[in-house]
Amino acid sequence: MTGPAAETKMQFLYALRSKGVTDGRVLSAMEQIDRGAFVRGLFSERAYEDMPLPIACGQTISQPSVVGLMTQALQVSPRDKVLEVGTGSGYQAAILSKLARRIYTVDRHIRLVREARRVFEELQLANITAFTADGSHGLPDQAPFDRIIVTAAAEDPPGPLLAQLKIGGIMVVPVGQSDTVQTLIRVRRTESGPVYDELRPVRFVPLLEGLGKDG
């Protein structure tokens, strides 16, 4: 993190730890990636607070502690190939880029993908590939993936995404109706079928099929 002053950075990391983000690699990645680079306009001064903020296309950038907890739950290793469904601001993909070998991220809004690509280039994050696509179908051409993270809520863990996960792989996804509190689920794909862990209540925008109106 290059933007904020040292005191702001310390407060940011303390807030993450106090919410349960304790994995040293995840904290290091979140220290390296400046959230301020992904927050534009009126809300930029609030970039280092632990709160979700509005971005373009009616979407949000998730609060840092939720990003940290989802990343921690994903248990990413340095050789992993990761699929992110829901690029949004690009913040989650940027953090994952510090932890994994290759990140593929998809979003249904072409404007968000274009803006995220620009930030990735500015931050010299060369191991991220961003696509405009219907993320509910994943990226069959790049499958299988070691890890999949979904940053929008589905009513059930999406079957097409589960099919693109390697045996032994992990998917983290919010599950529940869009107008109620959802549950963050970790799914491990095993030889005998998926194994589910419920992690915590969350609230995300719904996972929608098709492309956005700007796409």
C-alpha positions as CSV (number, residue, x, y, z in Angstrom):
1,M,0.0,0.0,0.0
2,T,1.8,3.2,-1.2
3,G,-1.0,5.8,-0.9
4,P,-2.0,6.1,2.7
5,A,0.2,7.4,5.5
6,A,1.8,4.9,7.9
7,E,-0.8,5.5,10.6
8,T,-3.7,5.0,8.2
9,K,-2.0,1.7,7.1
10,M,-1.6,0.5,10.6
11,Q,-5.3,1.3,11.4
12,F,-6.3,-0.5,8.2
13,L,-4.4,-3.7,9.1
14,Y,-5.5,-3.5,12.7
15,A,-9.2,-3.4,11.6
16,L,-8.6,-6.5,9.4
17,R,-7.0,-8.5,12.3
18,S,-9.8,-7.5,14.7
19,K,-12.4,-8.9,12.2
20,G,-10.6,-12.2,12.0
21,V,-8.2,-11.8,9.1
22,T,-5.1,-13.5,10.6
23,D,-3.4,-15.2,7.7
24,G,0.0,-13.5,7.3
25,R,0.1,-13.9,3.5
26,V,-3.3,-12.4,3.1
27,L,-2.5,-9.5,5.4
28,S,0.8,-8.9,3.4
29,A,-1.1,-8.9,0.1
30,M,-3.7,-6.4,1.5
31,E,-0.9,-4.2,2.7
32,Q,0.7,-4.2,-0.7
33,I,-2.5,-3.3,-2.6
34,D,-3.7,0.2,-2.1
35,R,-7.5,0.2,-1.9
36,G,-7.5,3.9,-2.7
37,A,-6.5,3.0,-6.3
38,F,-9.9,1.3,-6.8
39,V,-12.2,3.9,-5.2
40,R,-13.0,7.0,-7.3
41,G,-14.6,10.4,-6.7
42,L,-16.6,11.3,-3.6
43,F,-15.7,8.2,-1.7
44,S,-12.0,8.1,-2.2
45,E,-11.3,9.7,1.2
46,R,-13.1,6.7,2.8
47,A,-11.1,4.1,1.0
48,Y,-9.3,2.9,4.1
49,E,-12.4,2.5,6.3
50,D,-13.8,-1.0,6.7
51,M,-17.0,-0.4,4.8
52,P,-18.4,-1.2,1.4
53,L,-18.5,1.7,-1.0
54,P,-20.5,2.4,-4.2
55,I,-18.7,2.1,-7.6
56,A,-20.0,2.4,-11.2
57,C,-22.9,0.3,-12.7
58,G,-24.8,0.1,-9.4
59,Q,-22.1,-2.2,-7.9
60,T,-20.0,-1.9,-4.7
61,I,-16.4,-2.5,-3.6
62,S,-16.7,-4.9,-0.7
63,Q,-15.5,-3.9,2.8
64,P,-11.8,-4.9,3.3
65,S,-12.5,-7.3,6.2
66,V,-14.9,-9.3,4.0
67,V,-12.4,-9.3,1.1
68,G,-9.8,-10.6,3.6
69,L,-12.0,-13.3,5.1
70,M,-13.0,-14.6,1.7
71,T,-9.4,-14.6,0.5
72,Q,-8.3,-16.4,3.7
73,A,-11.1,-19.0,3.3
74,L,-9.9,-19.6,-0.3
75,Q,-6.5,-20.9,1.0
76,V,-4.7,-19.8,-2.2
77,S,-1.2,-21.2,-2.8
78,P,1.5,-19.6,-5.1
79,R,0.9,-22.1,-7.9
80,D,-2.8,-21.8,-8.1
81,K,-4.9,-20.7,-11.1
82,V,-7.9,-18.7,-9.7
83,L,-11.2,-17.7,-11.3
84,E,-13.0,-14.7,-9.9
85,V,-16.6,-14.1,-10.9
86,G,-17.5,-10.5,-10.4
87,T,-14.5,-8.2,-11.1
88,G,-16.2,-5.1,-9.8
89,S,-13.6,-2.5,-8.9
90,G,-10.8,-5.1,-9.4
91,Y,-9.7,-4.9,-5.7
92,Q,-10.3,-8.6,-4.9
93,A,-8.4,-9.7,-8.1
94,A,-5.5,-7.5,-7.3
95,I,-5.1,-9.0,-3.8
96,L,-5.3,-12.5,-5.3
97,S,-2.7,-11.6,-7.8
98,K,-0.2,-11.3,-4.9
99,L,-1.0,-14.8,-3.7
100,A,-1.6,-17.0,-6.8
101,R,0.1,-17.8,-10.1
102,R,-2.7,-16.6,-12.4
103,I,-6.0,-14.8,-11.9
104,Y,-8.8,-14.9,-14.4
105,T,-11.6,-12.4,-13.6
106,V,-15.0,-11.9,-15.3
107,D,-17.7,-9.3,-15.0
108,R,-20.9,-8.7,-16.9
109,H,-20.3,-4.9,-17.0
110,I,-17.8,-3.8,-19.8
111,R,-17.2,-0.5,-18.1
112,L,-16.0,-2.1,-14.8
113,V,-13.7,-4.5,-16.7
114,R,-12.2,-1.6,-18.7
115,E,-11.6,0.5,-15.5
116,A,-10.2,-2.5,-13.6
117,R,-7.8,-3.3,-16.5
118,R,-6.5,0.2,-16.3
119,V,-5.8,0.0,-12.6
120,F,-4.1,-3.5,-13.0
121,E,-1.8,-1.9,-15.6
122,E,-1.0,1.1,-13.4
123,L,-0.1,-1.3,-10.5
124,Q,1.8,-3.6,-12.9
125,L,-0.2,-6.7,-12.0
126,A,0.6,-8.7,-15.1
127,N,-0.8,-12.0,-13.9
128,I,-4.5,-10.9,-14.1
129,T,-6.6,-11.4,-17.2
130,A,-10.0,-9.6,-17.1
131,F,-12.9,-10.5,-19.4
132,T,-16.4,-9.2,-20.0
133,A,-18.6,-12.3,-19.8
134,D,-21.6,-13.9,-18.1
135,G,-19.7,-15.1,-15.0
136,S,-22.5,-17.5,-14.0
137,H,-21.1,-19.8,-16.7
138,G,-17.5,-19.4,-15.6
139,L,-14.7,-19.6,-18.1
140,P,-14.9,-23.1,-19.7
141,D,-12.0,-22.4,-22.1
142,Q,-9.6,-21.8,-19.1
143,A,-10.9,-24.5,-16.8
144,P,-10.2,-26.3,-14.6
145,F,-9.3,-23.9,-11.8
146,D,-7.6,-24.6,-8.5
147,R,-9.7,-22.0,-6.8
148,I,-12.9,-20.1,-7.6
149,I,-14.2,-17.0,-5.8
150,V,-17.7,-15.5,-6.5
151,T,-18.3,-11.9,-5.3
152,A,-22.1,-12.0,-6.0
153,A,-24.7,-14.0,-4.3
154,A,-26.3,-17.1,-5.9
155,E,-29.3,-19.0,-4.6
156,D,-27.2,-22.2,-4.7
157,P,-23.5,-22.8,-5.5
158,P,-23.6,-22.5,-9.4
159,G,-23.2,-26.0,-11.0
160,P,-21.2,-24.7,-14.0
161,L,-18.6,-23.2,-11.7
162,L,-18.4,-26.3,-9.5
163,A,-17.8,-28.3,-12.7
164,Q,-14.8,-26.1,-13.5
165,L,-13.2,-26.6,-10.2
166,K,-10.4,-29.2,-9.9
167,I,-10.8,-32.2,-7.7
168,G,-9.3,-30.9,-4.4
169,G,-10.1,-27.4,-5.4
170,I,-12.0,-24.8,-3.3
171,M,-14.8,-22.4,-4.2
172,V,-15.9,-19.5,-1.9
173,V,-19.4,-18.1,-2.7
174,P,-22.1,-16.2,-1.0
175,V,-25.4,-18.1,-1.1
176,G,-28.9,-16.9,-0.4
177,Q,-31.8,-14.9,-1.6
178,S,-30.7,-11.4,-2.9
179,D,-33.0,-9.5,-0.5
180,T,-31.9,-11.2,2.7
181,V,-28.7,-11.8,4.5
182,Q,-26.7,-14.5,2.7
183,T,-24.2,-17.0,4.0
184,L,-20.6,-17.3,2.8
185,I,-20.0,-20.9,1.8
186,R,-16.8,-22.7,1.2
187,V,-17.1,-25.7,-1.2
188,R,-14.4,-28.3,-1.5
189,R,-14.7,-30.5,-4.5
190,T,-13.7,-34.1,-3.6
191,E,-13.7,-37.4,-5.4
192,S,-17.0,-38.3,-3.7
193,G,-18.7,-35.0,-4.3
194,P,-18.8,-31.4,-2.9
195,V,-18.3,-30.7,0.8
196,Y,-19.8,-27.5,2.2
197,D,-18.7,-25.3,5.1
198,E,-20.8,-22.3,6.3
199,L,-18.5,-19.5,7.2
200,R,-20.4,-16.3,8.1
201,P,-23.4,-14.1,7.2
202,V,-22.7,-11.6,4.4
203,R,-24.6,-9.4,2.0
204,F,-23.7,-9.2,-1.7
205,V,-25.4,-8.0,-4.9
206,P,-27.1,-10.9,-6.7
207,L,-25.3,-13.0,-9.3
208,L,-27.1,-12.2,-12.5
209,E,-27.0,-14.0,-15.9
210,G,-26.3,-12.2,-19.1
211,L,-24.2,-9.0,-19.8
212,G,-24.9,-5.6,-18.2
213,K,-26.7,-2.9,-20.1
214,D,-23.3,-1.2,-20.8
215,G,-22.0,-4.6,-22.2
